[in-house]
Amino acid sequence: DYLDNGNNKMAIQQADKLLKKHKDLHCAKVLKAIGLQRTGKQDEAYALAQEVAALEPTDDNSLQALTILYREMHRPELVTKLYEAAVKKVPNSEEYHSHLFMAYARVGEYKKMQQAGMALYKIVPKNPYYFWSVMSLIMQSISAQDENLSKTMFLPLAERMVEKMVKEDKIEAEAEVELYYMILERLEKYKEALDVVRGKLGEKLTSELQSRENKCMAMYKKLCRWPECNALSRKLLLKNSDDWQFYITYFDSAFKLIDESWTPPPEEEHSLEGEVHYSIEQAVKFIEERITEESKSSRPRRGPYLAKLELIRRLRYRGCNDEYKLGDPEELMFQYFKKFGDKPCCFTDLKVFVDLLPSSQCTKFISQLLEVTPLSATAENEIALPADTKALQQHLCVVQLSRLLGIYHAMDKKQKLTAVRELMLRYRHGLEFGKSCLKTELQFSDYYCLLAVHLLLDLWLEGEEAAVWQCLTLLEEGLSHSPSNAQFKLLLVRIYCRLGAFEPVAELYSSLDAKHIQHDTIGYLLTRYAESLGHYAAASQSCNFALRFFHSNQKDTSEYIIQAYKYGAFEKIPEFIAFRNRLNSSLHFAQVRTERMFLDLLLEANISTSLEESIKSMSLSPEEDDIPWKDLRDNRDLTVLFNWDPKDRDISEEHRKHSLEEETMWLRIRSLTLRLVSGLPTLSHTIQPKNSEKTAENGVSSKIDTIRSLLQQLEAAVDSGKKFLEQKIQYPVLGPPPTRMAGFFSNGSCQCQTSLFYLVSDIYELDTNGLEDSAEIQERIGNSFKSLVERLTDLFNKCKGDLIEVRDGTLKTHPNLLENLVFFVETISIALWVSSYCDGVLRPFKSNLQKKKKKKKESSVAMPPVFTHFLDYVTELQTLTSNVIDHIKGLEIILTALKLEELSLKDTLLLQEEKKFTKTVQGKVQSSYHHSVQEIGELLKKRLDTIKKLKI
């Protein structure tokens, strides 16, 4: 009970009391171990658990408790050993055998699962156990590296095992038929699979609607049996004329048959599935019949009307539209709007077919739609407004189509501002209809507000600075009326980030309440900006959110797989495994891992712990690269923000491809930099300077080779990054956010960081060759120190300027200055880690020289120049860092003194209620910048203390 309630200390005490009375009570020992594990004493817990496990317990309580403990330790492989021992001692226990099977399933030991399944079946001949074994064979075939092996050994064996059950008439459940079908499909025996589904066994396929038909259709497609595809989809459409997937199959198969000039066999059935349509005339007639039938029903369905537009599109693509008078697409879309315009889906339905409209007809088409939209004006020159939600929905559909057809894009600035006013008036009027809405419901007119913001974003991109503040104002207003609207929140997140204000974003993102997979699909919105805008604490937190999901995915997926075995949902098991693999090779996962480690080093290394300890605690090593470069998957959802832009302005496949390429390049640069930093402690040593023969023995020379090889890779990655940026790719404003790569190159951080690592190589050379005859290396090191200080000063100069300025009554933010400051902190941190390595090398040299001095009792032993170079360098670093800290203090004072209330925003269009939100928005941006500057300043002060300790 104490453990369940989280009172672990009491649990340990109670277990100790029990153990005093009964020394050998296994279960009490394990429960104590669970208590120890949960209070952070992992080593003690493990020792206690192993003590019990060594006795090979067979009582249920001890086994269950140990299983819980090992799971919490993330050591599922120990559970298998536990039950292997239990099964040996109690060979006929069905329960222990099934626990052993599940333990193997957790660690993915498919061969052992197959054996455990058969052992279970021999003890208790139940079908599920037999099929567990069969499924484990399929899993061996999926995980086999050699595809040939999987097709010649594992799958045929699985097939024979199922056939044996079929012959003996022992197939009982639907899951068993599904499994048989799965094996045949993987063996590409489509004909046999079709026979199974159409035969007696197929009658068991009942749990999913149309499961049998869907499987038949899949096999007909694989076998290219177009007559059957066509006849079956025709049959299914007669049953349900709204099932879109079957319209697509119907058209695909009909056109395949036309291309093959197929004709039905004389005096025989057309196909296994009945009548086939093999001409355009038949297809046209079939669709027309569906529409006629539909018009009689009380609840109209959308399928047949959209199918007609789809058919027109396909005929037009084939260049033969005019022969078959299906009607004018414009007129058909108009009629469709009249029927379904009051449904929110009307816009998304028509969106697919707008390219059938000639561009000259777009304005006329929109006017036509407006004519049939029931709006009423109270006075003559007032805007006509809808009287109910249906009319509102119709008008909204027209406005969305206008945006999609580019009508709003063609407006000039004045027209756009008038349109924004009108949309906001309609938005506020629409709020009347949603007075009874719950907080979790969206307002009927929310899209008006979003569309207005999109228009303002257009103006902002055209150089209208005030427009972006109005965007934020309207979105904050919208959010106050509709607090659950995710679109408002996502757009606010994007715009605040573009302006360099991260503080409001953290709160907005957490209110989105992202669940499970969303940490991978939309997490990039958060992790891309947190650190680069100087919010280190928030960055740590957002990385933790994401990593917690990725790490728990491993554990959770094993549980899903076990449930799938228990309930016979075999076809889901490969899906779960593919899902796990997809997440493990997620681009976002790799980025978050890398940035999280970088962040920890920035905040802790050589501040609260030494660099060496920090690196050790992360198990980082320069030789190991744990990123699956070849299999990286981009799981980002780049269309999460609603968008009504025409195709030429929308996110294209090209944009996605370029974005993935850019993200991968940036990840490579970051990952190599991190590995180079992790190599620094491996070079340091505490022994006296050694001769070059000894170094090879100690393996340090191979360490420097690793560093030099990584440096070459970094140079190559930087080169390809620069080439990529030469293409000057512009993503749409709501498309993927660009990486930090451009800033990294342009502000000089890149050159600084690479030359720091070259310096490491030189210092290492000095270390191995000793101070004698090393004038050349010393001079090289001296020059490196000089140029580094110059480069760092340059970088600092690129951080100067006002972060927020007021220009012509409008606020303008300079997020690039903030990003440069963050890069400066990063670069100076790397400079300090390298300097402490230099310090470690030069200190022993100096103490040796001083010893020699004492022995010879001479005062004239000359100090090698490298010491002076290093001391000058450290002094200059100290001065530079102090200057930056002073600059940051100055920024803080300016930001605090900035009185935004006095800003008379020159846009007199703002209504009184909007002014209130404008104040809030500007306050948030100001506070966020203030916060960023504070965090950066704090970190630099800690770094300055580190510099002061560097005195050889």
Sequence and secondary structure as in RCSB ss.txt:
>XXXX:A:sequence
DYLDNGNNKMAIQQADKLLKKHKDLHCAKVLKAIGLQRTGKQDEAYALAQEVAALEPTDDNSLQALTILYREMHR
PELVTKLYEAAVKKVPNSEEYHSHLFMAYARVGEYKKMQQAGMALYKIVPKNPYYFWSVMSLIMQSISAQDENLS
KTMFLPLAERMVEKMVKEDKIEAEAEVELYYMILERLEKYKEALDVVRGKLGEKLTSELQSRENKCMAMYKKLCR
WPECNALSRKLLLKNSDDWQFYITYFDSAFKLIDESWTPPPEEEHSLEGEVHYSIEQAVKFIEERITEESKSSRP
RRGPYLAKLELIRRLRYRGCNDEYKLGDPEELMFQYFKKFGDKPCCFTDLKVFVDLLPSSQCTKFISQLLEVTPL
SATAENEIALPADTKALQQHLCVVQLSRLLGIYHAMDKKQKLTAVRELMLRYRHGLEFGKSCLKTELQFSDYYCL
LAVHLLLDLWLEGEEAAVWQCLTLLEEGLSHSPSNAQFKLLLVRIYCRLGAFEPVAELYSSLDAKHIQHDTIGYL
LTRYAESLGHYAAASQSCNFALRFFHSNQKDTSEYIIQAYKYGAFEKIPEFIAFRNRLNSSLHFAQVRTERMFLD
LLLEANISTSLEESIKSMSLSPEEDDIPWKDLRDNRDLTVLFNWDPKDRDISEEHRKHSLEEETMWLRIRSLTLR
LVSGLPTLSHTIQPKNSEKTAENGVSSKIDTIRSLLQQLEAAVDSGKKFLEQKIQYPVLGPPPTRMAGFFSNGSC
QCQTSLFYLVSDIYELDTNGLEDSAEIQERIGNSFKSLVERLTDLFNKCKGDLIEVRDGTLKTHPNLLENLVFFV
ETISIALWVSSYCDGVLRPFKSNLQKKKKKKKESSVAMPPVFTHFLDYVTELQTLTSNVIDHIKGLEIILTALKL
EELSLKDTLLLQEEKKFTKTVQGKVQSSYHHSVQEIGELLKKRLDTIKKLKI
>XXXX:A:secstr
 TTTTT HHHHHHHHHHHHHH TT HHHHHHHHHHHHHTT HHHHHHHHHHHHTT    HHHHHHHHHHHHHTT 
HHHHHHHHHHHHHHSTT HHHHHHHHHHHHHHT HHHHHHHHHHHHHHS  HHHHHHHHHHHHHHHHH S HHHI
IIIIHHHHHHHHHHHHHTT   SHHHHHHHHHHHHHTT HHHHHHHHHSSGGGG  SSTTHHHHHHHHHHHHTT 
HHHHHHHHHHHHHH TT HHHHHHHHHHHHHHHHTT    TTS SSTTS    SHHHHHHHHHHHHHHHHHSSS 
 SHHHHHHHHHHHHHHHTT  TTS    HHHHHHHHHHHHTTSTHHHHHHHTTGGGS GGGHHHHHHHHHHTS E
E SSTTS  EESSHHHHHHHHHHHHHHHHTTTTTT  HHHHHHHHHHHHHHHHHHGGGGTT  TTS  TTHHHHH
HHHHHHHHHHHTT HHHHHHHHHHHHHHHHH TT HHHHHHHHHHHHHTT  HHHHHHHHHHT  TTHHHHTTHH
HHHHHTTTT HHHHHHHHHHHHHHHHHHHHHHHHHHHHHHHTT TTHHHHHHHHHHHHHTBHHHHHHHHHHHHHH
HHHHBTTTB HHHHHHHTT  TT     GGG B    TT S     GGGS  HHHHHHHHHHHHHHHHHHHHHHH
HHHHHHHH   S    HHHHHHHTHHHHHHHHHHHHHHHHHHHHHHHHHHHT     TTS    SHHHHHHTSHH
HHHHHHHHHHHHHHHHHHH STT HHHHHHHHHHHHHHHHHHHHHHHTT S SEEEETTEEEE HHHHHHHHHHH
HHHHHHHHHHHHHHHHHHHHHHHHHHHHHHHT S     HHHHHHHHHHHHHHHHHHHHHHHHHHHHHHHHH  G
GG   S TT  HHHHHHHHHHHHHHHHHHHHHHHHHHHHHHHHHHHHHT   
